[in-house]
Amino acid sequence: MSDLRRKIDEGKVVVGVLGLGYVGLPLAREFATSGINVVGFDIDDGKVATLNKGRSIIKHVPHAQVRAMVDGGFFRATTDMSAMKSVDAILICVPTPLTQNREPDMQYVENSCRTIAEHLRPGQLVVLESTTYPGTTRELMKPILEASGLKAGRDFYLAYSPEREDPGNKNYTTKTIPKVVGGLTPTCRGLADALYRLAIARTVPVSSVEAAEAAKILENVYRCINIAMVNELKMVFDRMGIDVWEVIKAAGTKPFGFNAFYPGPGLGGHCIPIDPFYLTWKARQYGMATRFIELAGEINTGMPHYVVHRLMEALNDRRKSLKGSKVLVLGLAYKRDIDDLRESPSIELIELLREKGAAVDYNDPYIPRTHKQREHDLKMKSKPLSDKMLAGYDVVLIATDHSDYDYQRIADHAQLIVDTRNATAAVKGHRGRIVRA
């Protein structure tokens, strides 16, 4: 412990980041730009080769930053997991998705721990960053890592510090978002806290790994439930002929007691659509029902169906059937101005529209083509936007409100627009051709 603490205090610690995606790469950047040597581990040969050439793989980490990390000698990526022996701390940033039965799929965490156990040496610190249910670090990770013959808290150190990435957020970065840190023991927490203070502006130590795990779940449950509420209100107010966006704007003028959340076509991203179900699954082990969370999940997962229903109604009002209609989906990413399509509602929207017989295309300035996902493979390419092309579709569905889009131009040429994001609020004219959903 004293040797590891000395390396941390002197800034000579070597950090390993396992998983170089939307969480791992920004984290590696913060350590590398703070003058800490980082080794990035990933199983994707192409990703590793790209990074080692100084090229980024995600939009909100610019190429110039990766190039500076590599050229400065503070970062290298590898697929050689045996190199874990050479690092002092291993930060795990792998996916924690759901199974088809909406239960935690922990295979990536389990496989990561087995790999680490093969190369684990005394004095190393292991930290999980992936969002998960309370108890994962102690109940799942600890036994796998201790199969190495080393004991957690004595021979190596184990902690949990949840990622808080918000891709595309220009007000907060990995460095400036406070870092919650919980350890298996006070010593584990102290080491992890000291490590993160090398690269993160503020750390928030908590009493246990379970408290840190629960804090992350609370953050996302809070957002999930509030988004479900405004999604439900959107459907209710629409039936009443009331503009939910105007209502939210008016309510938001109250200087206390109200935080604005906004409706959409469904939930996307790697956290909010998934993490609450981790808690519901864990709560069942304690004989507890999480009714608020499950109801919120039901509302949010039903939003793509609501949008398609509204689109069908809009076409029907124009004496058109969805079957055989040409539909252009604007925006494939799960939110504005990013290239991340994980759990994006646009994916389900396209699949639902196809199932009902529509001919569907998409445009997204940040996603030129789709790639195979765990449960989806659209095999599509982004269509270029032109005035003639816009006019050729029976309906344009705005699923993601990218700033790059000229919504006035789109409204000037589209036959019909179904807007799920209030993106056309400032458009002049054409109100008869714009339907909110």
Residue pairs with C-beta under 8 A, 6 or more apart in sequence:
1 123
1 157
1 187
1 191
3 123
4 13
4 88
4 89
4 123
4 124
4 125
4 157
4 191
5 190
5 191
5 194
7 13
7 14
7 88
8 88
8 191
8 194
8 195
8 198
9 194
11 35
11 36
11 198
13 36
13 37
13 88
13 89
13 195
13 198
14 36
14 37
14 38
14 39
14 86
14 87
14 88
14 89
15 28
15 31
15 36
15 37
15 38
15 39
15 87
15 88
15 89
15 91
15 195
16 38
16 39
16 40
16 41
16 83
16 84
16 87
16 89
16 90
16 91
17 24
17 25
17 27
17 28
17 31
17 38
17 39
17 40
17 41
17 91
17 93
18 24
18 41
18 42
18 90
18 91
18 92
18 93
18 94
18 112
18 115
18 116
19 41
19 42
19 92
19 93
19 94
19 95
19 108
19 112
20 28
20 40
20 41
20 42
20 44
20 47
20 48
20 51
20 57
20 77
20 93
21 57
21 58
21 93
21 95
22 58
22 165
22 167
22 270
22 340
22 342
23 93
23 129
23 130
23 163
23 165
23 270
24 40
24 42
24 91
24 93
24 129
25 40
25 51
25 56
25 57
25 58
25 61
25 66
26 60
26 61
26 165
26 173
26 174
27 91
27 93
27 129
27 163
27 174
27 199
28 38
28 40
28 69
28 75
29 61
29 65
29 66
29 69
29 174
30 173
30 174
30 175
30 199
30 200
31 38
31 74
31 198
31 199
32 38
32 69
32 72
32 74
32 75
33 65
33 68
33 69
33 74
33 199
34 198
34 199
35 74
36 74
36 198
36 199
37 73
37 74
37 75
38 69
38 74
38 75
38 76
39 75
39 76
39 77
39 78
39 83
39 86
39 87
40 48
40 51
40 75
40 76
40 77
40 78
41 77
41 78
41 79
41 81
41 83
41 84
42 48
42 77
42 79
43 79
44 79
45 79
47 57
47 77
48 77
48 78
48 79
50 56
50 57
51 57
51 66
51 70
51 75
51 77
52 70
52 76
52 77
53 70
54 63
54 66
54 67
54 69
54 70
54 71
55 63
55 66
55 67
56 62
56 63
56 65
56 66
58 167
58 339
58 340
59 167
59 168
59 338
59 339
59 366
60 167
60 168
60 338
66 75
69 75
70 76
81 115
81 118
81 119
82 119
84 90
84 115
84 116
84 119
84 120
85 119
85 121
87 124
88 123
88 124
88 125
89 124
89 125
89 126
89 127
89 195
90 116
90 124
90 125
90 126
90 127
91 127
91 129
92 109
92 112
92 113
92 116
92 126
92 127
92 128
92 129
92 130
93 129
93 130
93 163
94 108
94 109
94 112
94 130
95 108
95 130
95 270
96 104
96 105
96 106
96 108
96 109
96 130
96 131
96 132
96 274
96 278
97 105
97 274
97 374
98 104
98 105
98 274
98 277
99 105
100 375
102 277
102 281
103 277
103 281
104 132
104 133
104 277
104 278
104 281
106 132
106 136
106 140
108 130
109 128
109 130
109 132
109 136
109 140
109 141
110 140
110 144
113 140
113 141
113 144
113 145
114 144
114 147
116 126
116 145
117 144
117 145
117 147
117 148
118 148
120 126
120 145
120 148
120 150
120 156
121 150
121 156
122 150
122 155
122 156
123 155
123 156
124 156
124 157
125 156
125 157
125 158
125 159
125 188
125 191
125 192
125 195
126 141
126 145
126 156
126 157
126 158
126 159
127 158
127 159
127 160
127 161
127 192
127 195
128 136
128 137
128 141
128 159
128 160
128 161
129 161
129 162
129 163
130 163
131 162
131 163
131 216
131 217
131 220
131 270
131 271
131 274
131 275
131 278
132 213
132 216
132 278
133 213
133 217
133 278
133 279
133 281
133 282
134 210
134 213
134 214
134 217
134 279
134 282
135 210
135 213
135 282
136 160
136 213
137 158
137 159
137 160
137 182
137 184
137 209
137 210
137 213
138 184
138 209
138 210
141 158
142 152
142 158
142 184
145 152
145 156
145 158
146 152
150 156
152 158
152 184
152 188
153 184
153 185
153 187
153 188
157 183
157 184
157 185
157 187
157 188
157 191
157 192
158 183
158 184
158 188
158 209
159 181
159 182
159 183
159 184
159 188
159 189
159 191
159 192
159 209
160 181
160 182
160 183
160 209
160 212
160 213
161 179
161 180
161 181
161 182
161 192
161 196
161 212
162 180
162 212
162 213
162 215
162 216
164 177
164 178
164 179
164 180
164 216
164 219
165 174
165 177
166 172
166 177
167 335
167 338
167 340
168 335
168 336
168 337
168 338
174 200
175 199
175 200
175 201
176 201
177 200
178 200
178 201
178 202
178 203
178 204
179 196
179 200
179 202
179 203
179 204
180 203
180 204
180 206
180 212
180 215
180 216
181 189
181 192
181 193
181 196
181 203
181 204
181 205
181 206
181 212
182 189
182 205
182 206
182 207
182 208
182 209
182 210
182 211
182 212
182 213
183 189
183 190
183 191
183 192
183 193
183 208
183 209
184 209
189 205
193 203
193 205
196 203
197 203
206 212
206 215
216 275
217 275
217 276
217 278
217 279
220 271
220 272
220 275
220 276
221 275
221 276
221 279
221 293
223 261
223 272
224 267
224 272
224 273
224 275
224 276
224 293
224 296
224 297
224 300
225 276
225 292
225 293
225 296
226 259
226 261
227 261
227 262
227 263
227 264
227 267
227 272
227 296
227 300
228 295
228 296
228 297
228 299
228 300
229 261
229 296
230 244
230 248
230 261
230 262
230 263
231 263
231 264
231 299
231 300
231 303
232 299
233 244
233 247
233 263
234 244
234 263
235 306
237 243
237 244
237 247
238 244
238 310
238 436
243 436
244 263
245 262
245 422
245 425
245 436
248 260
248 261
248 262
251 258
251 260
252 258
252 260
262 422
263 303
263 420
264 303
264 345
264 420
264 421
265 303
265 304
265 307
265 345
265 346
265 349
265 399
265 420
265 421
265 437
266 273
266 300
266 301
266 303
266 304
266 307
266 345
266 348
266 349
267 273
267 300
267 301
267 303
267 343
267 345
268 333
268 334
268 335
268 341
268 342
268 343
268 344
268 345
268 346
269 334
269 335
269 340
269 342
269 343
270 340
270 342
270 343
273 300
273 301
273 343
274 343
276 290
276 293
276 296
276 297
277 293
277 297
279 290
279 293
280 290
280 293
280 294
280 297
283 289
283 290
303 345
304 345
304 348
304 349
304 352
305 352
306 437
307 349
307 397
307 399
307 418
307 420
307 437
308 322
308 349
308 352
308 353
308 356
310 418
310 435
310 437
311 322
311 327
311 353
311 395
311 397
311 418
311 435
311 437
312 322
312 356
313 435
314 395
314 416
314 418
314 435
314 437
315 321
315 322
315 325
315 394
315 395
315 416
318 416
320 394
322 353
322 356
322 357
322 358
323 356
323 357
323 358
324 357
324 358
324 359
325 358
325 359
325 394
325 395
326 358
326 359
326 361
326 392
326 393
326 394
326 395
327 353
327 358
327 359
327 360
327 361
327 393
327 394
327 395
327 396
327 397
328 360
328 361
328 362
328 363
328 383
328 389
328 390
328 393
328 395
328 396
328 397
329 346
329 349
329 350
329 353
329 360
329 361
329 362
329 363
329 397
329 399
330 362
330 363
330 364
330 396
330 397
330 398
330 399
330 400
330 402
330 405
330 410
331 346
331 362
331 363
331 364
331 398
331 399
331 400
331 401
331 402
332 341
332 344
332 346
332 347
332 362
332 364
332 367
332 370
332 382
332 399
332 400
333 339
333 340
333 341
333 344
333 346
333 364
333 366
333 367
333 400
333 402
334 340
334 341
334 342
334 343
334 344
334 345
334 346
334 400
335 400
336 400
336 401
336 402
336 403
337 366
337 402
337 403
337 404
338 366
339 366
339 367
341 347
341 367
341 370
341 373
342 373
344 400
345 399
346 362
346 399
346 400
347 373
347 376
347 378
349 397
349 399
350 360
350 362
350 378
350 380
351 376
351 378
353 360
353 397
354 360
361 380
361 383
361 393
362 380
362 382
362 383
363 382
363 383
363 384
363 385
364 382
364 400
364 402
365 382
365 402
365 404
366 402
367 382
368 381
368 382
369 380
369 381
369 382
370 377
370 378
370 379
370 380
370 381
383 389
385 410
387 409
387 412
387 413
388 413
390 396
390 409
390 410
390 413
390 414
391 413
391 414
391 415
393 414
393 415
394 415
394 416
395 414
395 415
395 416
395 417
395 418
396 410
396 414
396 415
396 416
396 417
396 418
397 417
397 418
397 420
398 405
398 407
398 410
398 417
398 418
398 419
398 420
398 421
398 423
398 424
399 420
399 421
400 421
401 421
401 422
401 423
405 423
407 423
407 424
407 426
407 427
408 426
408 427
408 428
410 417
410 424
411 417
411 424
411 427
411 429
411 430
411 433
411 434
412 430
414 433
415 433
416 433
416 435
417 424
417 430
417 433
417 434
417 435
418 435
418 436
418 437
419 434
419 435
419 436
419 437
420 436
420 437
422 436
424 434
427 434
